[in-house]
Amino acid sequence: MRQRKTLSGFVFRNLHQEGVTYSVRDSKGKTILHTYGVVVKNPKFVVQPGGRARVLQTGKKTVHAGVKGEIVLDPHEISDVIFQFSNKNKAYYNPLKYETFVTAEGNPIFSAEYAFLTSEDGKAKVMYC
């Protein structure tokens, strides 16, 4: 039997757990995993405008942004890809400042070849290549 190497899904920062934890939803919308780090192939950086508007209006954090793509399950691919990431290719999202995910220089980013979501010093970290 052949093992799956990827799983179509959506990754977002879990706001209800301590520290930086990511939740992974499958293509049916069911949360299937909580993790401290995940690699996504062919990521699309997604922000729901209505959710952002609600955050701006109420001042309360809600899940309305994340990374959609193929969740990499193959440990060999993960280890091969993880070395391609560097701190210079960081992306982040701040609903108070931006409508989209942006690069470290403040330029909008909508997709990449790979994304690696993890934490650094207790803060969410999104790297791309």
C-alpha positions in Angstrom: 0.0 0.0 0.0 1.3 3.4 -1.0 1.5 6.1 1.7 0.3 9.6 1.0 3.0 12.2 0.7 0.8 15.2 1.0 -2.7 16.1 2.2 -4.8 19.0 1.0 -5.5 21.3 3.8 -5.5 24.7 5.6 -3.1 25.7 8.4 -3.8 28.5 10.9 -2.5 29.7 14.2 -4.5 28.2 17.0 -5.6 31.1 19.3 -6.9 28.8 22.1 -3.7 27.0 23.1 -0.7 28.3 25.0 2.4 29.1 23.0 2.5 28.9 19.2 0.5 26.0 18.0 -0.9 25.5 14.5 -4.1 23.7 13.6 -4.5 21.8 10.4 -7.9 21.3 8.7 -8.4 18.8 5.9 -10.3 19.7 2.7 -13.6 18.9 4.4 -13.0 21.5 7.2 -12.3 19.0 10.0 -9.3 19.8 12.3 -7.0 16.8 12.1 -3.8 17.9 13.7 -2.3 20.4 16.2 1.4 20.9 15.7 4.3 23.2 16.5 5.6 23.2 12.9 4.3 22.2 9.5 5.6 22.3 5.9 3.1 23.3 3.1 3.7 22.7 -0.6 2.3 25.1 -3.1 1.0 27.4 -0.3 -1.6 30.1 -0.8 -1.5 32.8 1.8 -5.2 33.5 2.5 -7.0 36.3 4.4 -10.8 36.4 4.7 -11.7 40.1 4.4 -14.9 39.7 6.5 -12.9 38.2 9.3 -10.3 41.0 9.2 -13.1 43.6 9.3 -14.6 41.9 12.3 -11.2 42.0 14.1 -10.8 45.7 13.2 -14.3 46.4 14.5 -14.3 44.4 17.7 -10.6 44.4 18.5 -10.8 40.7 19.3 -8.6 38.0 17.6 -10.4 35.5 15.4 -9.2 32.9 13.0 -9.5 34.5 9.5 -6.1 33.9 7.9 -3.8 31.0 7.2 -2.0 29.0 4.6 -3.9 26.7 2.2 -2.0 24.0 0.3 -0.6 20.5 0.4 0.5 19.5 3.9 3.7 17.6 3.5 3.6 14.3 5.3 6.7 12.6 3.9 9.5 13.0 6.4 12.2 12.8 3.7 10.6 15.6 1.7 10.2 17.7 4.9 13.9 17.3 5.8 15.0 18.0 2.2 12.8 21.2 2.0 13.5 22.5 5.5 17.1 23.3 4.5 15.9 25.7 1.8 14.3 28.0 4.2 16.2 31.0 5.5 15.3 33.9 7.9 15.5 36.3 5.0 12.3 34.9 3.5 9.8 35.6 6.3 6.2 36.4 5.8 3.7 37.6 8.4 0.2 38.9 8.8 -1.0 41.7 11.0 -4.7 42.6 10.5 -4.2 46.0 12.1 -1.6 47.0 9.4 -2.2 44.8 6.3 -4.9 43.3 4.2 -2.7 40.4 3.1 0.3 38.4 4.3 3.4 40.4 3.6 7.1 39.8 3.2 9.6 41.2 5.7 9.9 44.2 3.4 6.1 44.8 3.6 5.3 43.6 0.1 2.1 41.5 -0.4 2.7 37.7 -0.8 0.0 35.4 -2.1 1.9 32.1 -2.9 5.2 30.3 -2.9 6.7 27.0 -3.7 6.9 25.9 0.0 6.0 27.5 3.4 7.2 26.4 6.8 5.1 27.5 9.8 6.9 27.3 13.1 7.7 29.4 16.2 10.7 31.4 17.3 11.1 32.9 20.7 7.4 32.2 21.4 6.2 34.0 18.3 4.7 32.6 15.1 7.1 32.4 12.2 6.2 31.8 8.6 9.1 31.2 6.1 8.7 30.6 2.4 10.8 29.7 -0.6 
